[in-house]
Amino acid sequence: MEGVVKFACLVGFVVVVSIAGVDSAGECGKSTTPDNEAFKLAPCSSAAQDENASVSQSCCAQVKKIGQNPSCLCAVLLSNTAKMAGVNPQIAVTIPKRCNLANRPVGYKCGPYTLP
C-alpha cells in the first residue's frame, strides 16, 4: 500500500510540474524542457562523448530538428540529463557540423562553447 501512495504522490507531482511548465516558455518552448528533449538525443550518446565516434543518421535527424531552435539545442546539450548521461559539451557542440547540417547555427554561443 505504501508503494501505491508514493507512486500516486509522484504522479501528482509530475502533473503539477507539467501544468506549471505550460505557463512559462523556456528555451525549448512551452510544451517541453531541455531535460525532456535530451532524451531524444539518446542516439547521439557515443558521438557526444567521443569526437572520433561516427554520428548516426537518427542522431543527426534529432539534432537537425532540435537545432532549428539554437537556444534549445544549447540548453539540451548543457542540461542535467545530458551531464548525467556523460555528454561532454565541448564534443557535443561539434555534432551539427559532424552531421554536415547545412543550416546549423555556426558561431552560436552555447554557454562557454561556440558551435563550429
N, CA, C and O atoms as a GROMACS GRO file, in nm:
protein
  464
    1MET      N    1   0.082  -0.119   0.000
    1MET     CA    2   0.000   0.000   0.000
    1MET      C    3   0.087   0.126   0.000
    1MET      O    4   0.056   0.225  -0.066
    2GLU      N    5   0.198   0.121   0.076
    2GLU     CA    6   0.286   0.237   0.084
    2GLU      C    7   0.344   0.272  -0.052
    2GLU      O    8   0.356   0.390  -0.085
    3GLY      N    9   0.380   0.170  -0.133
    3GLY     CA   10   0.434   0.194  -0.266
    3GLY      C   11   0.333   0.262  -0.357
    3GLY      O   12   0.369   0.347  -0.438
    4VAL      N   13   0.204   0.223  -0.343
    4VAL     CA   14   0.098   0.283  -0.424
    4VAL      C   15   0.083   0.431  -0.390
    4VAL      O   16   0.066   0.514  -0.479
    5VAL      N   17   0.090   0.462  -0.261
    5VAL     CA   18   0.077   0.601  -0.217
    5VAL      C   19   0.194   0.684  -0.270
    5VAL      O   20   0.174   0.796  -0.317
    6LYS      N   21   0.316   0.630  -0.262
    6LYS     CA   22   0.433   0.702  -0.312
    6LYS      C   23   0.420   0.726  -0.462
    6LYS      O   24   0.451   0.835  -0.511
    7PHE      N   25   0.375   0.624  -0.535
    7PHE     CA   26   0.358   0.638  -0.679
    7PHE      C   27   0.253   0.744  -0.712
    7PHE      O   28   0.273   0.826  -0.801
    8ALA      N   29   0.142   0.742  -0.638
    8ALA     CA   30   0.035   0.840  -0.661
    8ALA      C   31   0.086   0.981  -0.634
    8ALA      O   32   0.053   1.075  -0.707
    9CYS      N   33   0.167   0.998  -0.530
    9CYS     CA   34   0.225   1.130  -0.499
    9CYS      C   35   0.319   1.174  -0.610
    9CYS      O   36   0.320   1.290  -0.649
   10LEU      N   37   0.400   1.080  -0.660
   10LEU     CA   38   0.493   1.112  -0.768
   10LEU      C   39   0.416   1.154  -0.893
   10LEU      O   40   0.451   1.254  -0.955
   11VAL      N   41   0.313   1.081  -0.929
   11VAL     CA   42   0.231   1.115  -1.046
   11VAL      C   43   0.169   1.253  -1.026
   11VAL      O   44   0.168   1.334  -1.119
   12GLY      N   45   0.116   1.280  -0.909
   12GLY     CA   46   0.056   1.410  -0.879
   12GLY      C   47   0.158   1.522  -0.893
   12GLY      O   48   0.126   1.628  -0.946
   13PHE      N   49   0.279   1.499  -0.845
   13PHE     CA   50   0.385   1.598  -0.854
   13PHE      C   51   0.420   1.626  -1.001
   13PHE      O   52   0.433   1.742  -1.041
   14VAL      N   53   0.434   1.520  -1.080
   14VAL     CA   54   0.467   1.536  -1.222
   14VAL      C   55   0.357   1.615  -1.294
   14VAL      O   56   0.387   1.701  -1.377
   15VAL      N   57   0.232   1.586  -1.262
   15VAL     CA   58   0.120   1.657  -1.325
   15VAL      C   59   0.125   1.805  -1.288
   15VAL      O   60   0.108   1.891  -1.376
   16VAL      N   61   0.149   1.836  -1.162
   16VAL     CA   62   0.156   1.975  -1.118
   16VAL      C   63   0.272   2.047  -1.186
   16VAL      O   64   0.257   2.160  -1.232
   17VAL      N   65   0.388   1.984  -1.191
   17VAL     CA   66   0.504   2.045  -1.256
   17VAL      C   67   0.477   2.064  -1.404
   17VAL      O   68   0.514   2.167  -1.461
   18SER      N   69   0.414   1.967  -1.468
   18SER     CA   70   0.382   1.978  -1.610
   18SER      C   71   0.287   2.095  -1.637
   18SER      O   72   0.306   2.172  -1.731
   19ILE      N   73   0.186   2.108  -1.553
   19ILE     CA   74   0.089   2.217  -1.570
   19ILE      C   75   0.157   2.351  -1.547
   19ILE      O   76   0.134   2.446  -1.622
   20ALA      N   77   0.241   2.358  -1.445
   20ALA     CA   78   0.312   2.482  -1.417
   20ALA      C   79   0.406   2.517  -1.531
   20ALA      O   80   0.422   2.634  -1.565
   21GLY      N   81   0.469   2.416  -1.592
   21GLY     CA   82   0.562   2.439  -1.701
   21GLY      C   83   0.496   2.489  -1.828
   21GLY      O   84   0.560   2.555  -1.909
   22VAL      N   85   0.369   2.460  -1.845
   22VAL     CA   86   0.299   2.502  -1.966
   22VAL      C   87   0.282   2.654  -1.971
   22VAL      O   88   0.276   2.713  -2.079
   23ASP      N   89   0.275   2.716  -1.855
   23ASP     CA   90   0.252   2.860  -1.849
   23ASP      C   91   0.375   2.941  -1.885
   23ASP      O   92   0.364   3.056  -1.928
   24SER      N   93   0.492   2.884  -1.868
   24SER     CA   94   0.614   2.960  -1.895
   24SER      C   95   0.692   2.895  -2.007
   24SER      O   96   0.720   2.776  -2.003
   25ALA      N   97   0.727   2.974  -2.106
   25ALA     CA   98   0.803   2.923  -2.219
   25ALA      C   99   0.951   2.931  -2.187
   25ALA      O  100   1.002   3.038  -2.153
   26GLY      N  101   1.019   2.819  -2.199
   26GLY     CA  102   1.162   2.816  -2.177
   26GLY      C  103   1.235   2.813  -2.311
   26GLY      O  104   1.178   2.847  -2.414
   27GLU      N  105   1.361   2.772  -2.307
   27GLU     CA  106   1.441   2.768  -2.429
   27GLU      C  107   1.380   2.678  -2.537
   27GLU      O  108   1.396   2.703  -2.656
   28CYS      N  109   1.309   2.574  -2.493
   28CYS     CA  110   1.255   2.476  -2.588
   28CYS      C  111   1.105   2.491  -2.607
   28CYS      O  112   1.040   2.400  -2.659
   29GLY      N  113   1.049   2.604  -2.567
   29GLY     CA  114   0.907   2.628  -2.587
   29GLY      C  115   0.823   2.595  -2.466
   29GLY      O  116   0.874   2.559  -2.360
   30LYS      N  117   0.694   2.606  -2.485
   30LYS     CA  118   0.601   2.587  -2.374
   30LYS      C  119   0.577   2.441  -2.339
   30LYS      O  120   0.549   2.410  -2.223
   31SER      N  121   0.589   2.352  -2.436
   31SER     CA  122   0.544   2.215  -2.414
   31SER      C  123   0.653   2.119  -2.368
   31SER      O  124   0.622   2.003  -2.340
   32THR      N  125   0.778   2.161  -2.359
   32THR     CA  126   0.884   2.069  -2.319
   32THR      C  127   0.997   2.144  -2.249
   32THR      O  128   1.003   2.267  -2.249
   33THR      N  129   1.087   2.066  -2.190
   33THR     CA  130   1.203   2.122  -2.122
   33THR      C  131   1.330   2.068  -2.187
   33THR      O  132   1.325   1.967  -2.256
   34PRO      N  133   1.443   2.134  -2.166
   34PRO     CA  134   1.569   2.082  -2.219
   34PRO      C  135   1.597   1.939  -2.171
   34PRO      O  136   1.648   1.857  -2.247
   35ASP      N  137   1.565   1.910  -2.045
   35ASP     CA  138   1.590   1.775  -1.994
   35ASP      C  139   1.504   1.672  -2.067
   35ASP      O  140   1.552   1.562  -2.097
   36ASN      N  141   1.378   1.705  -2.098
   36ASN     CA  142   1.294   1.612  -2.174
   36ASN      C  143   1.345   1.596  -2.317
   36ASN      O  144   1.345   1.486  -2.370
   37GLU      N  145   1.387   1.705  -2.378
   37GLU     CA  146   1.440   1.700  -2.514
   37GLU      C  147   1.569   1.618  -2.520
   37GLU      O  148   1.598   1.554  -2.621
   38ALA      N  149   1.646   1.621  -2.411
   38ALA     CA  150   1.773   1.548  -2.408
   38ALA      C  151   1.753   1.399  -2.431
   38ALA      O  152   1.839   1.333  -2.490
   39PHE      N  153   1.641   1.345  -2.385
   39PHE     CA  154   1.614   1.202  -2.406
   39PHE      C  155   1.605   1.169  -2.555
   39PHE      O  156   1.636   1.057  -2.595
   40LYS      N  157   1.562   1.264  -2.635
   40LYS     CA  158   1.550   1.241  -2.780
   40LYS      C  159   1.687   1.229  -2.846
   40LYS      O  160   1.698   1.179  -2.958
   41LEU      N  161   1.791   1.275  -2.776
   41LEU     CA  162   1.926   1.268  -2.832
   41LEU      C  163   2.001   1.144  -2.787
   41LEU      O  164   2.124   1.138  -2.797
   42ALA      N  165   1.930   1.045  -2.737
   42ALA     CA  166   1.993   0.919  -2.696
   42ALA      C  167   2.078   0.857  -2.807
   42ALA      O  168   2.185   0.804  -2.778
   43PRO      N  169   2.034   0.863  -2.935
   43PRO     CA  170   2.119   0.806  -3.041
   43PRO      C  171   2.254   0.878  -3.057
   43PRO      O  172   2.342   0.829  -3.127
   44CYS      N  173   2.268   0.993  -2.992
   44CYS     CA  174   2.391   1.071  -3.003
   44CYS      C  175   2.489   1.045  -2.889
   44CYS      O  176   2.595   1.107  -2.883
   45SER      N  177   2.456   0.955  -2.800
   45SER     CA  178   2.535   0.942  -2.676
   45SER      C  179   2.683   0.915  -2.702
   45SER      O  180   2.768   0.980  -2.640
   46SER      N  181   2.717   0.823  -2.790
   46SER     CA  182   2.860   0.797  -2.812
   46SER      C  183   2.927   0.913  -2.886
   46SER      O  184   3.042   0.947  -2.856
   47ALA      N  185   2.856   0.973  -2.981
   47ALA     CA  186   2.912   1.087  -3.055
   47ALA      C  187   2.932   1.209  -2.966
   47ALA      O  188   3.016   1.294  -2.995
   48ALA      N  189   2.855   1.219  -2.858
   48ALA     CA  190   2.866   1.332  -2.767
   48ALA      C  191   2.974   1.311  -2.661
   48ALA      O  192   3.002   1.400  -2.581
   49GLN      N  193   3.034   1.192  -2.662
   49GLN     CA  194   3.141   1.162  -2.566
   49GLN      C  195   3.276   1.142  -2.634
   49GLN      O  196   3.380   1.154  -2.570
   50ASP      N  197   3.273   1.112  -2.765
   50ASP     CA  198   3.395   1.080  -2.838
   50ASP      C  199   3.390   1.149  -2.974
   50ASP      O  200   3.307   1.116  -3.058
   51GLU      N  201   3.481   1.245  -2.994
   51GLU     CA  202   3.479   1.321  -3.119
   51GLU      C  203   3.514   1.237  -3.241
   51GLU      O  204   3.491   1.280  -3.354
   52ASN      N  205   3.568   1.118  -3.219
   52ASN     CA  206   3.602   1.030  -3.331
   52ASN      C  207   3.493   0.927  -3.360
   52ASN      O  208   3.502   0.853  -3.458
   53ALA      N  209   3.390   0.923  -3.277
   53ALA     CA  210   3.280   0.828  -3.298
   53ALA      C  211   3.195   0.875  -3.416
   53ALA      O  212   3.177   0.994  -3.438
   54SER      N  213   3.144   0.778  -3.492
   54SER     CA  214   3.058   0.816  -3.603
   54SER      C  215   2.924   0.864  -3.548
   54SER      O  216   2.880   0.823  -3.442
   55VAL      N  217   2.862   0.952  -3.624
   55VAL     CA  218   2.733   1.010  -3.584
   55VAL      C  219   2.624   0.941  -3.666
   55VAL      O  220   2.627   0.945  -3.790
   56SER      N  221   2.528   0.879  -3.598
   56SER     CA  222   2.424   0.804  -3.669
   56SER      C  223   2.324   0.896  -3.738
   56SER      O  224   2.311   1.014  -3.702
   57GLN      N  225   2.254   0.842  -3.837
   57GLN     CA  226   2.151   0.919  -3.907
   57GLN      C  227   2.040   0.960  -3.811
   57GLN      O  228   1.987   1.070  -3.821
   58SER      N  229   2.005   0.871  -3.718
   58SER     CA  230   1.897   0.906  -3.622
   58SER      C  231   1.940   1.019  -3.531
   58SER      O  232   1.859   1.103  -3.494
   59CYS      N  233   2.068   1.022  -3.494
   59CYS     CA  234   2.121   1.132  -3.413
   59CYS      C  235   2.112   1.262  -3.493
   59CYS      O  236   2.062   1.362  -3.442
   60CYS      N  237   2.159   1.259  -3.616
   60CYS     CA  238   2.158   1.380  -3.700
   60CYS      C  239   2.016   1.431  -3.723
   60CYS      O  240   1.993   1.552  -3.726
   61ALA      N  241   1.921   1.339  -3.739
   61ALA     CA  242   1.782   1.381  -3.760
   61ALA      C  243   1.729   1.454  -3.637
   61ALA      O  244   1.659   1.555  -3.651
   62GLN      N  245   1.760   1.405  -3.518
   62GLN     CA  246   1.715   1.470  -3.395
   62GLN      C  247   1.785   1.604  -3.374
   62GLN      O  248   1.722   1.702  -3.333
   63VAL      N  249   1.916   1.608  -3.402
   63VAL     CA  250   1.991   1.733  -3.386
   63VAL      C  251   1.938   1.838  -3.484
   63VAL      O  252   1.927   1.955  -3.449
   64LYS      N  253   1.907   1.796  -3.605
   64LYS     CA  254   1.853   1.888  -3.704
   64LYS      C  255   1.719   1.945  -3.656
   64LYS      O  256   1.693   2.065  -3.669
   65LYS      N  257   1.636   1.859  -3.601
   65LYS     CA  258   1.503   1.901  -3.553
   65LYS      C  259   1.516   1.997  -3.434
   65LYS      O  260   1.458   2.106  -3.436
   66ILE      N  261   1.591   1.957  -3.333
   66ILE     CA  262   1.607   2.041  -3.213
   66ILE      C  263   1.687   2.166  -3.246
   66ILE      O  264   1.662   2.273  -3.190
   67GLY      N  265   1.785   2.154  -3.338
   67GLY     CA  266   1.872   2.265  -3.375
   67GLY      C  267   1.803   2.376  -3.451
   67GLY      O  268   1.864   2.481  -3.474
   68GLN      N  269   1.677   2.356  -3.491
   68GLN     CA  270   1.603   2.465  -3.554
   68GLN      C  271   1.586   2.580  -3.455
   68GLN      O  272   1.563   2.695  -3.494
   69ASN      N  273   1.598   2.548  -3.327
   69ASN     CA  274   1.596   2.648  -3.221
   69ASN      C  275   1.731   2.636  -3.150
   69ASN      O  276   1.744   2.556  -3.057
   70PRO      N  277   1.833   2.714  -3.191
   70PRO     CA  278   1.967   2.700  -3.133
   70PRO      C  279   1.972   2.713  -2.981
   70PRO      O  280   2.050   2.644  -2.916
   71SER      N  281   1.890   2.800  -2.923
   71SER     CA  282   1.894   2.814  -2.777
   71SER      C  283   1.843   2.687  -2.709
   71SER      O  284   1.890   2.652  -2.601
   72CYS      N  285   1.748   2.618  -2.772
   72CYS     CA  286   1.700   2.491  -2.718
   72CYS      C  287   1.810   2.386  -2.729
   72CYS      O  288   1.836   2.313  -2.633
   73LEU      N  289   1.874   2.378  -2.846
   73LEU     CA  290   1.982   2.279  -2.864
   73LEU      C  291   2.091   2.299  -2.759
   73LEU      O  292   2.138   2.202  -2.700
   74CYS      N  293   2.131   2.423  -2.736
   74CYS     CA  294   2.233   2.451  -2.634
   74CYS      C  295   2.185   2.410  -2.496
   74CYS      O  296   2.259   2.347  -2.420
   75ALA      N  297   2.063   2.445  -2.463
   75ALA     CA  298   2.009   2.410  -2.332
   75ALA      C  299   2.005   2.259  -2.314
   75ALA      O  300   2.029   2.208  -2.204
   76VAL      N  301   1.973   2.186  -2.421
   76VAL     CA  302   1.970   2.040  -2.415
   76VAL      C  303   2.111   1.986  -2.392
   76VAL      O  304   2.131   1.900  -2.306
   77LEU      N  305   2.208   2.035  -2.469
   77LEU     CA  306   2.345   1.985  -2.457
   77LEU      C  307   2.406   2.017  -2.321
   77LEU      O  308   2.496   1.946  -2.274
   78LEU      N  309   2.359   2.123  -2.257
   78LEU     CA  310   2.411   2.161  -2.126
   78LEU      C  311   2.320   2.119  -2.011
   78LEU      O  312   2.344   2.155  -1.896
   79SER      N  313   2.215   2.043  -2.041
   79SER     CA  314   2.116   2.004  -1.940
   79SER      C  315   2.172   1.903  -1.839
   79SER      O  316   2.273   1.838  -1.864
   80ASN      N  317   2.104   1.893  -1.726
   80ASN     CA  318   2.142   1.795  -1.624
   80ASN      C  319   2.131   1.653  -1.679
   80ASN      O  320   2.214   1.568  -1.648
   81THR      N  321   2.030   1.628  -1.760
   81THR     CA  322   2.013   1.494  -1.818
   81THR      C  323   2.132   1.458  -1.905
   81THR      O  324   2.184   1.347  -1.898
   82ALA      N  325   2.177   1.553  -1.987
   82ALA     CA  326   2.294   1.529  -2.072
   82ALA      C  327   2.418   1.505  -1.986
   82ALA      O  328   2.497   1.414  -2.015
   83LYS      N  329   2.435   1.584  -1.883
   83LYS     CA  330   2.551   1.566  -1.793
   83LYS      C  331   2.550   1.428  -1.731
   83LYS      O  332   2.652   1.360  -1.727
   84MET      N  333   2.432   1.386  -1.681
   84MET     CA  334   2.421   1.256  -1.616
   84MET      C  335   2.444   1.142  -1.715
   84MET      O  336   2.483   1.032  -1.674
   85ALA      N  337   2.420   1.166  -1.844
   85ALA     CA  338   2.442   1.064  -1.946
   85ALA      C  339   2.587   1.060  -1.992
   85ALA      O  340   2.624   0.977  -2.074
   86GLY      N  341   2.669   1.150  -1.939
   86GLY     CA  342   2.811   1.150  -1.972
   86GLY      C  343   2.847   1.233  -2.094
   86GLY      O  344   2.955   1.218  -2.150
   87VAL      N  345   2.756   1.321  -2.135
   87VAL     CA  346   2.781   1.407  -2.251
   87VAL      C  347   2.893   1.506  -2.218
   87VAL      O  348   2.892   1.569  -2.112
   88ASN      N  349   2.987   1.518  -2.310
   88ASN     CA  350   3.093   1.618  -2.299
   88ASN      C  351   3.048   1.735  -2.387
   88ASN      O  352   3.052   1.725  -2.509
   89PRO      N  353   3.004   1.846  -2.327
   89PRO     CA  354   2.951   1.958  -2.406
   89PRO      C  355   3.047   2.008  -2.514
   89PRO      O  356   3.004   2.047  -2.622
   90GLN      N  357   3.176   2.006  -2.484
   90GLN     CA  358   3.276   2.054  -2.582
   90GLN      C  359   3.274   1.966  -2.708
   90GLN      O  360   3.297   2.016  -2.818
   91ILE      N  361   3.248   1.839  -2.692
   91ILE     CA  362   3.238   1.747  -2.806
   91ILE      C  363   3.098   1.752  -2.866
   91ILE      O  364   3.082   1.749  -2.988
   92ALA      N  365   2.997   1.761  -2.779
   92ALA     CA  366   2.857   1.759  -2.826
   92ALA      C  367   2.827   1.875  -2.920
   92ALA      O  368   2.750   1.858  -3.015
   93VAL      N  369   2.885   1.991  -2.897
   93VAL     CA  370   2.857   2.106  -2.985
   93VAL      C  371   2.911   2.086  -3.126
   93VAL      O  372   2.876   2.161  -3.217
   94THR      N  373   2.997   1.986  -3.145
   94THR     CA  374   3.051   1.959  -3.278
   94THR      C  375   2.958   1.868  -3.361
   94THR      O  376   2.980   1.852  -3.481
   95ILE      N  377   2.856   1.811  -3.299
   95ILE     CA  378   2.769   1.716  -3.370
   95ILE      C  379   2.699   1.779  -3.490
   95ILE      O  380   2.698   1.716  -3.596
   96PRO      N  381   2.642   1.899  -3.481
   96PRO     CA  382   2.578   1.954  -3.602
   96PRO      C  383   2.674   1.962  -3.720
   96PRO      O  384   2.634   1.935  -3.834
   97LYS      N  385   2.800   1.999  -3.696
   97LYS     CA  386   2.898   2.005  -3.804
   97LYS      C  387   2.930   1.865  -3.853
   97LYS      O  388   2.941   1.842  -3.974
   98ARG      N  389   2.946   1.770  -3.760
   98ARG     CA  390   2.976   1.632  -3.798
   98ARG      C  391   2.862   1.568  -3.875
   98ARG      O  392   2.882   1.472  -3.949
   99CYS      N  393   2.741   1.621  -3.857
   99CYS     CA  394   2.625   1.573  -3.933
   99CYS      C  395   2.616   1.642  -4.069
   99CYS      O  396   2.529   1.609  -4.150
  100ASN      N  397   2.704   1.737  -4.093
  100ASN     CA  398   2.703   1.816  -4.217
  100ASN      C  399   2.570   1.888  -4.238
  100ASN      O  400   2.519   1.895  -4.349
  101LEU      N  401   2.516   1.943  -4.129
  101LEU     CA  402   2.390   2.017  -4.138
  101LEU      C  403   2.417   2.152  -4.202
  101LEU      O  404   2.494   2.232  -4.150
  102ALA      N  405   2.353   2.177  -4.314
  102ALA     CA  406   2.377   2.299  -4.391
  102ALA      C  407   2.334   2.424  -4.316
  102ALA      O  408   2.401   2.527  -4.323
  103ASN      N  409   2.224   2.417  -4.245
  103ASN     CA  410   2.170   2.536  -4.177
  103ASN      C  411   2.201   2.538  -4.028
  103ASN      O  412   2.124   2.593  -3.949
  104ARG      N  413   2.312   2.480  -3.989
  104ARG     CA  414   2.347   2.479  -3.847
  104ARG      C  415   2.387   2.621  -3.804
  104ARG      O  416   2.434   2.700  -3.885
  105PRO      N  417   2.368   2.652  -3.676
  105PRO     CA  418   2.398   2.788  -3.628
  105PRO      C  419   2.547   2.809  -3.600
  105PRO      O  420   2.588   2.816  -3.484
  106VAL      N  421   2.627   2.819  -3.705
  106VAL     CA  422   2.772   2.837  -3.691
  106VAL      C  423   2.801   2.963  -3.611
  106VAL      O  424   2.744   3.069  -3.638
  107GLY      N  425   2.889   2.951  -3.512
  107GLY     CA  426   2.928   3.066  -3.432
  107GLY      C  427   2.836   3.095  -3.315
  107GLY      O  428   2.861   3.188  -3.238
  108TYR      N  429   2.729   3.018  -3.301
  108TYR     CA  430   2.633   3.040  -3.192
  108TYR      C  431   2.699   3.007  -3.059
  108TYR      O  432   2.758   2.900  -3.044
  109LYS      N  433   2.690   3.099  -2.964
  109LYS     CA  434   2.747   3.076  -2.831
  109LYS      C  435   2.655   2.987  -2.751
  109LYS      O  436   2.536   3.014  -2.734
  110CYS      N  437   2.713   2.879  -2.702
  110CYS     CA  438   2.640   2.779  -2.625
  110CYS      C  439   2.709   2.768  -2.489
  110CYS      O  440   2.796   2.683  -2.469
  111GLY      N  441   2.670   2.856  -2.396
  111GLY     CA  442   2.745   2.864  -2.270
  111GLY      C  443   2.886   2.907  -2.303
  111GLY      O  444   2.904   3.003  -2.376
  112PRO      N  445   2.987   2.837  -2.249
  112PRO     CA  446   3.125   2.874  -2.278
  112PRO      C  447   3.175   2.818  -2.412
  112PRO      O  448   3.291   2.837  -2.448
  113TYR      N  449   3.088   2.749  -2.487
  113TYR     CA  450   3.128   2.684  -2.612
  113TYR      C  451   3.067   2.759  -2.732
  113TYR      O  452   2.966   2.828  -2.719
  114THR      N  453   3.130   2.743  -2.847
  114THR     CA  454   3.082   2.803  -2.971
  114THR      C  455   3.062   2.692  -3.072
  114THR      O  456   3.150   2.609  -3.092
  115LEU      N  457   2.944   2.691  -3.135
  115LEU     CA  458   2.916   2.587  -3.235
  115LEU      C  459   3.002   2.611  -3.359
  115LEU      O  460   3.000   2.720  -3.416
  116PRO      N  461   3.076   2.508  -3.401
  116PRO     CA  462   3.160   2.523  -3.520
  116PRO      C  463   3.079   2.514  -3.650
  116PRO      O  464   3.135   2.525  -3.759
   0.00000   0.00000   0.00000
